[in-house]
Amino acid sequence: MTSFKPPFTPLVELRNTLFQRGFALLQNQDFFSFTGTLEAQWENLKTEWSSLEPDQYLKDGGKYRQRKHASVIVSENKIELVPYRPHFQPLSYNALHGGMQRWFTECSVDFLTSQPLSNLLYSLTNLFDQIEASQSNQEVNNSLRWFTEVHQFRIDTASGIGRPTPEGAHRDGVHFVAVLLVDRHLVKGGESRVFSASGPQGERFTLDESWTLLILDDLKVLHETTPIQPMDRLHPEQTWRDTLVLTFRKDAFLEDVSRASKITQSSSEPSSC
């Protein structure tokens, strides 16, 4: 493991760095330039993290995670809101919480249709279109459709410790992942760790400035974030780490194939009177 200082990527080197290293990190000012947005626009969205709902699926019995979730499909000039569908990951990608459908409260329509989020989605998918074209030595294909899941997270330390990634180092089973630090309030820890999927190489660093964006090639790297603890142990309920996590997949959403197969098989069986 190397480098505790965030290895920020100059905006002009974003595509090549992500393509070659498997991840890239934008400091907040470059994030605003990348998305064509203003800091004030994002600051106005911070209240969307104050109404998240408790995650009822944590298998370690913890109460430290609140979240909302939604699915959208992004193409060149359109963001399609998808009727709510559960979040699903196979056990091969998430040994702790995989293999089950997780139904969360949906992100608000105001948030999903906000200009900053739209700009971010378009900017990222345009970047991914370029990378896909580079990998195939073809012209940029703007007709690609990116099946995108939107996750709003708040990790708190009301019980003394909060775990952003209780499943440990993992891949998400998609093509790309983006992690935007929205806010840190009176917490310590929360170190981001990125590992090569094909070797021992890795880097670790702590995101401590709002609107810092980490972009990951999910086919090349694994990632995790270490637990957080309260800086003020007398008032641990007043601490949190807020993030926006976006996952992008080219062909389709990750679905519970085994369940779909059972439903299809059941519907094809003759009914009895």
Beta strands, then each sheet from edge to edge (+ up, - down):
strand 1: 23-26
strand 2: 53-54
strand 3: 65-75
strand 4: 78-81
strand 5: 146-156
strand 6: 176-185
strand 7: 187-189
strand 8: 191-196
strand 9: 202-206
strand 10: 212-217
strand 11: 221-225
strand 12: 228-230
strand 13: 240-249
sheet 1: 1+ 10- 6+ 13- 5+ 3- 2+
sheet 2: 1+ 10- 6+ 13- 5+ 3- 4+
sheet 3: 7+ 12-
sheet 4: 9+ 8- 11+
end
